Amino acid sequence: MRGYSIEERANQLAHYIIDSKDTVRGAAKKFGVSKSTVHKDLSERIVKINPALAAEVRLILDENKAERHIRGGMATKMKYIHQKEDKAG
């Protein structure tokens, strides 16, 4: 993401999150920046740059936050399934 202004990066991140419905962690990996940077861009900077876009992003981020305990539970379940398979096989 070098060579971009902070405003351009925030806009690109916002559009990416809206289009893909990806998580902050996924967006950070895709754009090669930290989760903290993505979070700051989407929760603080984009509000000042484009409030309408910020409202759309907020809906996605809130949805992801509401579902994260389910994703964590599924990840833990898969971890133990794989551990059980490794011991058996």
Phi, psi and omega in degrees: 000009178297148178090355178260149172281163180299321180296317179297316180298316180298318178296316180296318178297317180298313180295322179297313180298317181295315183290318186263342186057030180285169179272169176300318180297317178294319179294320179298317180295316182296319184266355177071034177234172182281160176299323179298319179295315179299313182299315180296317179300318187273340182255339182239306188290317184293334178297321180282330184279311185211089184301325180294317178295322179299322180295320178295316180296320181301322178299316180294314181297320178294321177297315178298320180295321180292333183264353188296328179293330177289316178298319179296319178296319179293321179297318179295317178301314180296323179301313183288329175297315180293322177296319179295319178296320181296321180289322182284325187264000000 
